[in-house]
């Protein structure tokens, strides 16, 4: 979950790309076909080397409040 000005938090899919290249639109379409609407991310970030232990901190940095 990442900050969202209107809702407090929103789902964000953070993807570490593999050999096969896929676009954000393709990934979101794949999710929409297979998941309930409330489980689908609304956005995708591609990160080459995600900081797995500090991923949440990356998105909540510089925000006054946090929903935990």
ChimeraX attribute file (.defattr): number of C-alpha atoms within 10 A of each C-alpha:
attribute: neighborCount
match mode: 1-to-1
recipient: residues
	/A:1	15
	/A:2	17
	/A:3	19
	/A:4	10
	/A:5	7
	/A:6	7
	/A:7	7
	/A:8	12
	/A:9	14
	/A:10	15
	/A:11	16
	/A:12	16
	/A:13	18
	/A:14	14
	/A:15	15
	/A:16	11
	/A:17	13
	/A:18	8
	/A:19	5
	/A:20	5
	/A:21	7
	/A:22	11
	/A:23	11
	/A:24	15
	/A:25	11
	/A:26	10
	/A:27	15
	/A:28	16
	/A:29	12
	/A:30	12
	/A:31	16
	/A:32	15
	/A:33	10
	/A:34	10
	/A:35	11
	/A:36	9
	/A:37	11
	/A:38	9
	/A:39	11
	/A:40	18
	/A:41	18
	/A:42	13
	/A:43	14
	/A:44	16
	/A:45	11
	/A:46	14
	/A:47	11
	/A:48	10
	/A:49	9
	/A:50	13
	/A:51	11
	/A:52	7
	/A:53	8
	/A:54	9
	/A:55	12
	/A:56	13
	/A:57	11
	/A:58	12
	/A:59	13
	/A:60	15
	/A:61	11
	/A:62	8
	/A:63	8
	/A:64	6
	/A:65	10
	/A:66	11
	/A:67	9
	/A:68	5
